Amino acid sequence: MFDSEVFSRQLKLQTESFKVNPMYLNDEDRKFYVNNMALGLVTELAEALQEIPWKGWSTKATFNREAYIGELIDAGHFLI
Protein backbone atom coordinates (compact mmCIF):
# COMPACT_ATOMS: atom_id res chain seq x y z
CA MET A 1 0.00 0.00 0.00
CA PHE A 2 3.03 2.27 0.15
CA ASP A 3 2.26 4.14 -3.04
CA SER A 4 0.91 7.51 -4.09
CA GLU A 5 -2.29 6.87 -2.10
CA VAL A 6 -0.31 6.94 1.15
CA PHE A 7 1.17 10.31 0.24
CA SER A 8 -2.23 11.64 -0.86
CA ARG A 9 -3.83 10.60 2.42
CA GLN A 10 -1.02 12.16 4.45
CA LEU A 11 -1.35 15.42 2.51
CA LYS A 12 -5.10 15.39 3.17
CA LEU A 13 -4.45 14.85 6.89
CA GLN A 14 -1.97 17.74 6.95
CA THR A 15 -4.23 20.15 5.11
CA GLU A 16 -7.50 19.26 6.88
CA SER A 17 -6.30 18.58 10.42
CA PHE A 18 -3.32 20.89 10.72
CA LYS A 19 -4.16 23.50 8.06
CA VAL A 20 -0.72 23.11 6.47
CA ASN A 21 -0.10 22.25 2.84
CA PRO A 22 3.67 21.87 2.43
CA MET A 23 3.28 22.14 -1.35
CA TYR A 24 2.46 25.85 -1.01
CA LEU A 25 4.95 26.95 1.63
CA ASN A 26 7.59 29.52 0.82
CA ASP A 27 11.24 28.51 1.18
CA GLU A 28 11.60 29.77 4.76
CA ASP A 29 8.39 28.13 5.96
CA ARG A 30 9.26 24.91 4.12
CA LYS A 31 12.63 24.72 5.93
CA PHE A 32 10.82 25.16 9.25
CA TYR A 33 8.23 22.52 8.27
CA VAL A 34 10.85 19.96 7.18
CA ASN A 35 12.84 20.60 10.36
CA ASN A 36 9.74 20.00 12.49
CA MET A 37 8.91 16.80 10.61
CA ALA A 38 12.46 15.51 11.10
CA LEU A 39 12.36 16.38 14.79
CA GLY A 40 8.98 14.67 15.13
CA LEU A 41 10.32 11.55 13.40
CA VAL A 42 13.36 11.32 15.68
CA THR A 43 11.20 11.91 18.76
CA GLU A 44 8.71 9.19 17.82
CA LEU A 45 11.53 6.71 17.16
CA ALA A 46 13.00 7.53 20.57
CA GLU A 47 9.58 6.97 22.12
CA ALA A 48 9.36 3.59 20.34
CA LEU A 49 12.69 2.59 21.87
CA GLN A 50 11.25 3.29 25.32
CA GLU A 51 8.77 0.46 24.75
CA ILE A 52 11.36 -2.28 24.22
CA PRO A 53 14.12 -3.66 26.45
CA TRP A 54 16.98 -2.74 24.11
CA LYS A 55 19.58 -1.70 26.70
CA GLY A 56 21.61 -4.53 28.19
CA TRP A 57 22.10 -2.62 31.43
CA SER A 58 18.39 -1.76 31.85
CA THR A 59 16.12 -3.53 34.30
CA LYS A 60 13.13 -3.11 31.96
CA ALA A 61 12.29 -6.62 30.82
CA THR A 62 8.94 -6.08 29.11
CA PHE A 63 8.10 -5.39 25.50
CA ASN A 64 4.99 -3.27 25.08
CA ARG A 65 4.22 -4.32 21.51
CA GLU A 66 1.03 -2.27 21.16
CA ALA A 67 2.70 0.96 22.30
CA TYR A 68 5.79 0.21 20.19
CA ILE A 69 3.70 -0.21 17.03
CA GLY A 70 1.74 2.93 17.87
CA GLU A 71 4.96 4.93 18.08
CA LEU A 72 6.16 3.49 14.77
CA ILE A 73 2.89 4.53 13.15
CA ASP A 74 3.36 8.03 14.51
CA ALA A 75 6.92 8.03 13.14
CA GLY A 76 5.58 6.98 9.75
CA HIS A 77 3.35 10.05 9.62
CA PHE A 78 6.35 12.30 10.16
CA LEU A 79 8.41 10.38 7.60
CA ILE A 80 5.77 10.63 4.90
URSUL-V733437 format. One record per backbone hydrogen bond with DSSP energy under -1.0 kcal/mol. CO is the residue of the C=O (numbers start at 1). NH is the residue of the N-H. Records with the same first field share a line. If there is no record, write none. Layout:
CO = NH ; NH
This chain:
1 = 3
3 = 7
4 = 8
5 = 9
6 = 10
7 = 11
8 = 12
9 = 13
10 = 14
11 = 15
12 = 16
13 = 17
14 = 18 ; 20
21 = 24
26 = 30
27 = 31
28 = 32
29 = 33
30 = 34
31 = 35
32 = 36
33 = 37
34 = 38
35 = 39
36 = 40
37 = 41
38 = 42
39 = 43
40 = 44
41 = 45
42 = 46
43 = 47
44 = 48
45 = 49
46 = 50
48 = 51
49 = 52
51 = 64
52 = 54
55 = 58
63 = 65
64 = 68
65 = 69
66 = 70
67 = 71
68 = 72
69 = 73
70 = 74
71 = 75
72 = 76
73 = 77
74 = 78
75 = 79
76 = 80
